[in-house]
Amino acid sequence: MPGDLNHYGSLFGGRMLAWVDEAAWIAATAEFPHCQLVTIAMDKVEFRQGVGDGTILKINCSLAKKGTTSLTYQVVVSDAKNSANIPVFQTHVTFVSVNDNGEKRAI
């Protein structure tokens, strides 16, 4: 949407990061509904191609690693209309399970 674009007509990188974080959190919460999860890390941030106005993005999240107190999801963002399905962006997002006081707790 126009409000998501920078002055060059491409998607703001920060907006993409927010969507990726939110999508990964939704996936993690769906799989582990008993946990309070907070983001602690996002690995390599590299935008592989610009995203213009009207592009429909597909965000795919899958569990990559489960630890005692943390979960890591692989997130792949692609252009839904591009049949080659070349990622626009990909990363790993790590969450930690916390209690009401913000202290780590087992998953």
Buried (B, 14 or more C-beta within 10 A) or exposed (E): EEEBBEEEEBBBEEBBBEBBBEBBBEBBBEBBEEBBBEBBEBEEEEBEEEBEEEBEBBBBBEBEEEEEBBBBBBBBBBBEEBEEEEBBBBBBBBBBBBEEEEEBBEB
